[in-house]
Each structure stands twice: as structure tokens, then as C-alpha cells.
């Protein structure tokens, strides 16, 4: 349905959070 796309966006957000 599109959960993969959401996971990719979540990873991008996590990356910014970690930085």
C-alpha cells in the first residue's frame, strides 16, 4: 500500500534527529 515509502521518510527524519 505504501508502507515502504513511509519507512524511507521516517529514516530521513531520524537522520536529521540524530544529527
N, C-alpha and C positions, 0 to 999 in steps of 0.2 A: 504494500500500500504506500510505502514511502518512509518506513522507519529508518532505512539506511541513510536517507538524506538528513533526517533529524539527528542521527548519531554523528554525522560528519559536522553538522553545525555546532553540536554540543562540544565536540572535540576542539573546534576553533575557539569557542568561548572559554573552555578550560585552559587552553594555551594562553589566552590573554590574562586569565585569572592567575595562572602560575607566574607569569612574568610580573 
